[in-house]
């Protein structure tokens, strides 16, 4: 994921910035008091945030859509509902539930737990409520913990920041460098720092979407009023000044590996020397979410014509959500070379993308990145859709430049890689090896596989196989971005990256159940939506998912789901289901 807020000249010496100094002084003065704030007061603040968000949510979504060039009457406005106000509202709900049952970590008691085939502790976080069962019928999410976290000691490795008595806690000042693409990223980072880590926050907005500043200032007013949050705007100079400021204790960045390295090691030749020597210029704790070259593995199986259509829409969503400006946008489509369904699937993907509502290449530098992709791609297909210059599909070979595999395009560009194996299990193992060893980053991956093929492999054996796939979120028959939208799930890279080999980043960005040592998230969705699911043996009432780029009612569903998250109720369900079915 690119970030334009930090550039190579970010750390040139800057004069004192009195407003920033004052903001940080106010945060520093309040950090211990916030760390010691009672659970009751924290819950009250979260509920007030929800109440403040609801009346401005529509203006928020429509403003973001307009700034991204989405027509006012387009269903694509729903993307801004579903990736903006909705997850923020959902996160508040999740944090309220966790905090209200913090004594004895009581919130863990209602979560189903098991041991995976690989011996890891797995906790099911979705479905959790009756509303989850109804609104996301057939969708599930499990959090797999790192080795060493067992069913017996899970409590010790969850919400550990709350193990210290409130009157003995000391706070910190965290700098959050916001993302410019998905609206909810920055506010979810803020909530995580404040409520899971007891840190007060200065949020520096990304110039690309700093138009959201007023909405966030309004929504987070209860936090701003008690001096535990400040939201500021500015470019590289402001980002650099804050990173090096003595009052900033920790940093979280959503951006690119290049931006991360400038912050940690310094710019230019000095930065290269520091990195080679292992001597960071900035010796502060830093966590990060830095995107990746995300794969989608298509496993051969007994697909019908309607299966091909639906899964083409699924893959198109993985690529084209938010115009391709997404840290888990599929960049590498992995396919079985001799599979007889492959040509039809590719053609249907191309047709699906080609028939989409027009989009804008709103993110800076997209044209240049697409041109670079085109220069080393093979068999390029271009889709001119309004102001979006092109979506490219290129076939990758062993002799192709490593840029396919090692550089996140961060634009609507898709490469394909073919594996000459037809046996589903052998093919899946080969695709996982390729993804682990040849692609840069470990943030999100997707597997598209027919339920009958899973049955053929064996459910237990299938679980053991996917345990080898080293990504922070693995989506089965859905998109890994759903893991981000499901705020109970930890969001971040597969653990183990270092400052010198950071790839998709270090740590995680949100996690309303406050797990301390998550390794990965497994998200599953039905093979087919209701009512066609009956043919594939899925038990689900889920129609076409509202996050699909082809859903013609996603703007209505996104609005209704956000309103529902504010105040759940049975009387709201029929309208949601009706619009969902019409999508």
C-alpha positions in Angstrom: 0.0 0.0 0.0 1.4 3.3 -1.0 1.7 6.3 1.3 2.4 9.8 0.0 2.8 11.3 3.4 6.5 10.4 3.8 9.1 11.0 1.1 12.8 10.7 0.9 13.2 14.3 2.1 11.0 13.8 5.1 13.8 14.1 7.6 15.3 17.3 6.5 15.7 19.5 9.5 12.5 21.5 10.0 11.9 24.6 12.2 9.8 24.2 15.3 6.1 23.8 14.6 4.3 25.4 17.5 0.8 24.0 16.8 2.2 20.4 16.6 4.4 21.0 19.7 1.3 22.2 21.6 -0.8 19.2 20.4 1.9 16.8 21.6 2.3 18.6 24.9 -1.4 18.2 25.5 -1.4 14.6 24.7 1.7 13.9 26.9 0.0 15.6 29.8 -3.1 13.4 29.4 -1.5 10.0 28.6 -1.3 8.6 32.2 -4.8 9.8 33.0 -6.1 8.0 29.9 -4.3 4.8 30.7 -6.0 4.9 34.1 -9.4 5.8 32.8 -12.1 3.4 34.0 -13.8 0.9 31.8 -17.2 2.5 32.4 -15.9 5.9 31.0 -14.3 4.2 28.0 -17.6 2.5 27.2 -19.5 5.7 27.5 -17.0 7.4 25.1 -17.5 4.6 22.5 -21.2 4.9 22.7 -21.0 8.6 22.2 -18.8 8.1 19.2 -21.4 5.9 17.6 -24.1 8.5 18.2 -22.0 11.2 16.7 -21.1 9.0 13.7 -24.6 8.1 12.7 -25.9 11.5 11.5 -22.8 12.3 9.5 -22.3 8.9 8.0 -24.2 9.6 4.8 -22.3 12.9 4.1 -19.1 11.0 4.9 -19.8 8.2 2.4 -21.0 10.6 -0.3 -18.1 13.0 0.1 -15.6 10.2 -0.2 -17.3 8.9 -3.3 -17.3 12.3 -4.9 -13.6 12.8 -4.2 -12.9 9.5 -5.8 -14.9 10.3 -8.9 -17.8 7.9 -8.3 -21.0 9.2 -9.8 -23.6 10.3 -7.2 -26.2 7.8 -8.5 -23.7 4.8 -8.7 -24.1 1.8 -6.5 -20.3 2.0 -5.9 -21.1 4.7 -3.2 -21.7 1.6 -1.1 -18.0 0.9 -1.0 -17.6 4.1 1.0 -20.3 3.0 3.4 -18.9 -0.5 3.8 -15.3 0.6 4.2 -15.9 3.7 6.2 -18.7 4.3 8.7 -19.7 0.6 8.8 -16.5 -0.9 10.2 -16.0 2.0 12.5 -19.4 1.5 14.0 -18.8 -2.2 14.2 -15.5 -1.7 15.9 -17.1 0.4 18.6 -19.7 -2.3 19.2 -16.9 -4.9 19.5 -14.9 -2.9 21.9 -17.9 -2.2 24.1 -18.7 -5.9 24.4 -15.0 -6.7 25.2 -14.7 -4.0 27.8 -18.0 -4.8 29.4 -16.8 -8.3 30.0 -13.2 -7.6 30.8 -13.3 -8.9 34.4 -11.8 -12.3 34.2 -11.6 -12.0 30.4 -15.3 -13.0 30.4 -15.7 -12.1 26.8 -13.6 -15.2 25.9 -16.2 -17.6 27.4 -18.7 -17.1 24.6 -16.1 -17.8 21.8 -15.8 -21.3 20.4 -12.2 -22.6 20.6 -10.4 -25.6 19.2 -7.1 -27.0 18.2 -6.3 -27.0 14.5 -4.7 -29.9 12.6 -1.4 -28.2 12.9 -1.8 -28.0 16.7 -2.6 -24.3 16.9 -5.2 -22.7 19.1 -8.1 -21.4 17.0 -10.8 -19.0 18.2 -14.0 -18.5 16.2 -14.9 -14.8 16.2 -17.5 -14.9 13.5 -20.4 -15.6 13.7 -20.6 -14.4 17.2 -24.0 -12.8 17.7 -27.4 -13.8 16.5 -27.1 -10.8 14.1 -24.0 -12.3 12.6 -25.8 -15.6 11.9 -28.5 -13.7 10.1 -26.7 -11.0 8.2 -23.5 -12.9 7.4 -25.1 -16.3 7.1 -22.6 -19.0 6.2 -19.6 -16.7 6.7 -17.1 -17.6 9.4 -13.8 -16.3 10.7 -11.2 -18.0 13.0 -8.2 -16.5 14.5 -5.2 -18.9 14.7 -2.8 -18.1 17.5 1.0 -18.3 17.4 2.7 -21.3 18.7 2.8 -21.3 22.5 -0.7 -19.9 22.9 -2.8 -22.8 24.2 -6.4 -23.3 25.2 -5.1 -23.3 28.8 -3.2 -20.0 28.6 -5.3 -18.1 26.1 -6.6 -15.8 28.8 -3.0 -14.7 29.6 -2.4 -13.8 26.0 -5.5 -11.8 25.5 -6.0 -8.1 26.5 -2.8 -8.2 28.5 -2.7 -4.4 28.6 -5.6 -4.7 31.1 -3.7 -7.1 33.4 -2.0 -4.1 35.1 -4.3 -2.4 37.7 -5.7 0.8 36.3 -4.0 3.0 38.9 -0.6 1.6 38.1 -0.8 2.1 34.3 1.4 4.6 32.4 0.4 5.8 29.0 2.3 6.6 25.8 2.0 9.0 22.9 1.5 7.2 19.6 1.8 8.7 16.1 -0.5 7.1 13.5 0.3 7.9 9.9 -3.0 7.4 8.2 -3.7 5.7 4.9 -5.0 7.6 1.9 -7.2 4.9 0.3 -9.7 3.1 2.7 -11.5 5.5 5.0 -11.7 3.2 8.0 -8.0 2.4 8.3 -6.9 5.5 10.2 -9.9 5.6 12.7 -9.6 1.9 13.4 -5.8 2.4 14.0 -6.8 5.2 16.5 -9.3 3.0 18.4 -6.8 0.2 18.6 -4.1 2.4 20.1 -6.4 4.0 22.5 -8.5 1.1 23.8 -6.3 -1.9 23.3 -2.9 -0.4 24.1 -3.8 2.6 26.4 -1.9 5.0 24.1 -3.0 8.5 23.3 -2.8 9.4 19.6 -1.8 12.1 17.2 -3.2 11.1 13.8 -1.6 12.6 10.8 -4.0 12.4 7.9 -2.8 11.3 4.5 -3.0 14.2 2.0 -4.9 12.0 -0.4 -8.0 11.7 1.9 -7.5 14.6 4.4 -11.0 15.7 3.3 -12.2 13.2 5.9 -10.6 15.3 8.7 -13.7 17.2 9.7 -15.8 14.0 9.8 -13.2 12.4 12.1 -12.9 15.5 14.3 -16.7 15.4 14.7 -16.9 11.7 15.3 -14.1 11.6 17.8 -14.9 14.8 19.6 -15.3 12.9 23.0 -11.7 11.8 22.7 -10.4 15.2 21.5 -12.2 17.0 24.3 -10.2 15.1 26.9 -6.9 15.6 25.1 -6.2 12.0 24.1 -6.5 12.5 20.4 -5.3 15.1 18.0 -5.9 15.0 14.2 -3.5 17.0 12.0 -3.0 17.5 8.3 0.2 18.1 6.2 2.7 16.5 3.9 6.1 14.9 4.2 7.5 17.7 6.3 4.8 17.3 9.0 5.2 13.5 9.0 8.9 13.7 9.3 8.7 16.3 12.1 6.3 14.1 14.1 8.3 11.0 13.6 11.4 12.5 15.2 9.6 14.5 17.9 10.7 13.7 21.4 7.1 13.5 22.7 6.2 10.7 20.3 6.9 7.3 21.9 5.6 4.9 19.2 4.6 5.0 15.5 2.2 3.1 13.4 2.3 3.5 9.6 0.0 2.3 6.9 1.9 2.7 3.7 4.7 1.3 1.6 8.0 -0.5 2.5 9.8 2.5 1.0 8.1 4.9 3.3 8.7 2.6 6.3 12.4 2.4 5.4 12.8 6.2 5.2 11.2 6.6 8.6 13.3 3.8 10.2 16.7 4.1 8.5 16.7 7.5 6.9 16.7 8.7 3.3 19.0 8.2 0.3 22.5 6.9 0.7 22.5 7.5 4.5 19.4 5.2 4.8 21.0 2.5 2.7 24.2 2.6 4.9 22.1 2.5 8.1 20.1 -0.4 6.9 23.2 -2.4 5.9 24.7 -1.7 9.3 21.5 -2.5 11.2 21.6 0.9 12.9 18.2 2.6 12.7 18.1 6.3 12.5 14.8 6.3 14.4 15.0 4.1 17.5 11.3 4.0 18.4 8.9 1.1 18.4 7.2 1.0 15.1 4.3 -1.2 13.8 3.2 -1.2 10.2 0.8 -2.4 7.5 2.6 -2.2 4.2 0.5 -4.1 1.6 1.7 -6.9 -0.6 1.6 -8.8 -3.9 -1.5 -10.7 -2.9 -2.4 -14.0 -4.7 -5.7 -15.6 -5.5 -5.3 -19.4 -5.9 -8.0 -20.9 -8.2 -8.2 -24.7 -7.5 -9.6 -26.9 -10.4 -12.9 -28.6 -9.7 -16.4 -29.4 -11.0 -17.5 -25.8 -11.7 -20.7 -25.1 -13.4 -21.3 -22.1 -15.8 -23.0 -20.2 -12.9 -20.1 -21.0 -10.6 -17.8 -19.4 -13.2 -19.9 -16.3 -13.3 -20.2 -15.9 -9.5 -16.5 -16.6 -8.8 -15.5 -14.2 -11.7 -17.4 -11.5 -9.8 -15.6 -12.6 -6.6 -12.2 -12.3 -8.3 -13.1 -9.0 -10.0 -14.0 -7.6 -6.5 -10.6 -8.8 -5.1 -9.0 -6.7 -7.9 -11.2 -3.7 -8.5 -12.6 -2.8 -5.0 -11.7 0.9 -4.5 -10.5 1.1 -8.1 -7.7 -1.4 -7.2 -6.2 1.0 -4.6 -6.3 -1.6 -1.9 -3.5 -3.2 0.2 -5.0 -6.7 -0.4 -6.1 -6.2 -4.0 -5.4 -9.4 -5.9 -2.3 -8.9 -8.1 -1.4 -12.5 -8.9 -4.1 -14.9 -10.2 -2.8 -18.4 -9.9 -4.5 -20.9 -12.3 -4.1 -24.6 -13.3 -2.7 -24.5 -16.8 -4.6 -27.4 -18.4 -7.9 -26.9 -16.6 -10.7 -26.9 -19.2 -12.6 -24.2 -17.2 -9.6 -21.7 -17.2 -10.3 -19.9 -20.6 -14.0 -19.4 -19.7 -13.1 -18.1 -16.2 -10.6 -15.6 -17.6 -13.0 -14.4 -20.2 -15.7 -14.0 -17.6 -13.4 -12.0 -15.4 -12.5 -9.7 -18.3 -16.2 -9.3 -19.1 -17.1 -8.5 -15.5 -14.4 -5.9 -15.2 -15.2 -4.4 -18.6 -18.9 -4.0 -17.7 -18.3 -2.3 -14.3 -19.4 1.2 -13.6 -16.7 3.7 -14.5 -14.0 4.4 -11.9 -11.3 7.0 -11.5 -7.6 6.5 -11.1 -7.7 8.9 -8.2 -4.6 7.8 -6.3 -1.4 9.7 -7.1 1.0 7.9 -9.5 -1.4 5.3 -10.7 -0.8 6.1 -14.4 2.9 5.7 -14.0 2.5 2.4 -12.1 0.1 1.0 -14.8 2.5 2.1 -17.5 5.4 0.3 -15.8 3.2 -2.8 -15.3 2.3 -2.7 -19.0 6.0 -2.5 -20.0 6.9 -5.8 -18.5 3.5 -7.6 -18.9 2.6 -10.2 -21.6 -0.7 -10.5 -23.5 -2.1 -7.3 -22.0 -5.8 -6.6 -22.2 -6.9 -3.1 -21.6 -10.3 -1.9 -20.3 -11.1 1.7 -20.8 -13.9 2.5 -18.4 -14.5 6.2 -18.2 -11.6 8.0 -16.6 -9.9 4.8 -15.5 -7.3 4.4 -18.1 -6.9 0.7 -18.1 -7.1 -2.6 -16.2 -4.5 -4.9 -17.4 -4.4 -8.7 -17.4 -1.0 -10.1 -18.3 0.2 -13.7 -18.3 3.4 -14.3 -16.3 6.1 -16.8 -17.2 9.2 -18.0 -15.4 11.3 -15.6 -17.5 9.2 -12.6 -16.6 10.7 -9.7 -14.7 10.4 -10.2 -11.0 8.5 -6.9 -10.8 5.4 -9.0 -11.2 6.2 -10.8 -8.0 8.1 -8.4 -6.0 6.4 -5.0 -6.5 2.9 -4.0 -5.4 1.4 -2.2 -8.3 -1.3 -0.5 -6.2 -3.5 0.1 -9.3 -6.0 -1.9 -11.3 -3.5 -4.4 -12.8 -3.7 -8.2 -12.6 -1.1 -10.8 -13.6 -1.7 -14.5 -14.0 0.6 -17.4 -13.2 -0.1 -20.9 -14.4 0.9 -24.2 -12.8 0.9 -27.3 -15.0 -0.8 -29.6 -12.4 -4.4 -30.8 -12.5 -4.7 -32.9 -9.4 -6.3 -30.5 -6.9 -4.2 -31.4 -3.9 -0.9 -31.4 -5.7 -1.8 -28.2 -7.5 -2.8 -26.5 -4.2 0.4 -27.4 -2.6 2.4 -26.1 -5.6 0.4 -22.8 -5.6 1.1 -22.3 -1.9 4.8 -23.0 -2.3 4.8 -20.4 -5.2 3.0 -17.8 -3.1 5.2 -18.3 -0.1 8.5 -18.3 -2.0 8.0 -16.1 -5.0 5.7 -13.3 -4.0 6.6 -10.2 -1.9 4.6 -9.7 1.3 2.4 -11.8 3.6 -0.7 -9.6 4.2 -3.7 -11.3 2.4 -4.3 -14.3 0.1 -7.4 -15.9 -1.3 -8.3 -19.5 -2.3 -11.2 -20.2 -4.6 -12.2 -23.9 -4.3 -15.4 -25.9 -4.8 -16.8 -27.6 -1.7 -16.7 -30.9 -3.5 -13.0 -30.5 -4.1 -12.5 -29.8 -0.4 -14.4 -33.0 0.3 -12.3 -34.9 -2.2 -9.1 -33.7 -0.5 -10.6 -34.2 3.0 -11.4 -31.4 5.4 -8.7 -32.2 7.9 -6.1 -32.6 5.1 -7.2 -29.3 3.5 -6.8 -27.5 6.8 -3.3 -29.0 7.2 -2.4 -27.8 3.7 -3.6 -24.2 4.1 -1.7 -24.0 7.4 1.4 -23.9 5.2 0.2 -20.6 3.5 2.1 -17.8 5.3 -0.3 -14.9 5.1 -2.0 -12.8 7.8 -5.4 -13.3 6.4 -6.5 -16.3 4.2 -9.9 -16.0 2.6 -11.6 -19.2 1.3 -14.2 -18.5 -1.4 -14.2 -14.8 -0.4 -11.9 -11.9 -0.3 -9.3 -11.3 2.4 -10.5 -7.7 2.6 -13.5 -9.1 4.5 -11.0 -9.8 7.3 -10.4 -6.1 7.6 -14.1 -5.2 7.5 -14.7 -7.8 10.3 -13.1 -5.8 13.0 -13.0 -8.7 15.5 -10.3 -10.1 13.3 -6.7 -9.0 13.8 -5.4 -7.2 10.7 -1.8 -7.4 9.7 1.0 -9.4 8.1 2.0 -12.9 9.0 4.3 -12.6 12.0 8.1 -12.8 11.7 9.1 -9.8 9.6 11.9 -7.6 10.9 12.9 -3.9 10.3 15.4 -5.0 7.8 13.0 -7.3 5.9 9.7 -5.7 6.7 7.7 -6.8 3.7 4.0 -6.4 4.7 4.8 -5.0 8.1 5.0 -5.8 11.8 2.2 -6.1 14.3 -1.5 -5.7 13.6 -3.9 -2.8 13.4 -7.2 -3.8 15.0 -8.6 -6.6 16.9 -11.6 -5.9 19.1 -11.2 -9.1 21.2 -7.6 -7.9 21.9 -5.7 -11.1 21.1 -2.0 -10.5 21.9 -0.4 -13.1 19.7 -2.5 -13.8 16.6 -0.8 -15.6 13.7 -3.4 -15.5 11.0 -7.1 -15.3 10.3 -9.1 -17.8 8.2 -12.2 -16.3 6.6 -14.7 -18.5 4.9 -17.8 -17.8 2.8 -20.3 -19.9 0.9 -19.4 -21.1 -2.5 -22.7 -19.8 -3.9 -25.1 -17.2 -2.6 -28.7 -17.9 -1.6 -30.8 -19.4 -3.2 -28.4 -21.3 -5.5 -26.3 -22.4 -2.6 -28.5 -25.5 -2.2 -26.9 -27.0 -5.3 -23.5 -26.9 -3.7 -24.5 -28.1 -0.3 -23.9 -24.8 1.5 -26.1 -23.7 4.4 -26.5 -20.0 3.9 -29.1 -17.2 3.6 -26.5 -14.8 2.2 -27.4 -13.3 -1.2 -24.8 -11.7 -3.4 -22.4 -10.1 -0.9 -22.7 -6.3 -0.5 -18.9 -5.9 -0.9 -19.1 -7.3 -4.5 -18.3 -4.6 -7.1 -21.2 -6.0 -9.1 -23.8 -5.6 -6.4 -26.3 -3.0 -7.7 -27.8 -2.3 -4.2 -24.5 -2.1 -2.2 -25.1 1.6 -1.5 -28.5 0.8 0.0 -27.2 -2.2 1.9 -24.1 -0.3 3.2 -26.3 2.4 4.6 -28.8 0.0 6.2 -26.0 -2.1 7.7 -24.4 1.0 9.2 -27.7 2.1 10.7 -28.2 -1.5 12.0 -24.8 -1.5 13.7 -25.7 1.6 15.5 -29.0 0.2 16.9 -29.6 -3.5 16.0 -33.2 -4.6 15.8 -35.5 -7.2 14.3 -37.7 -4.6 12.5 -34.7 -3.5 10.5 -33.9 -6.9 9.0 -36.6 -7.2 6.3 -35.4 -4.0 4.5 -31.8 -5.2 4.6 -32.7 -8.6 3.2 -34.9 -7.2 0.5 -32.2 -4.9 -0.8 -29.6 -7.7 -0.5 -31.7 -10.0 -2.6 -32.1 -7.3 -5.2 -28.4 -6.8 -5.4 
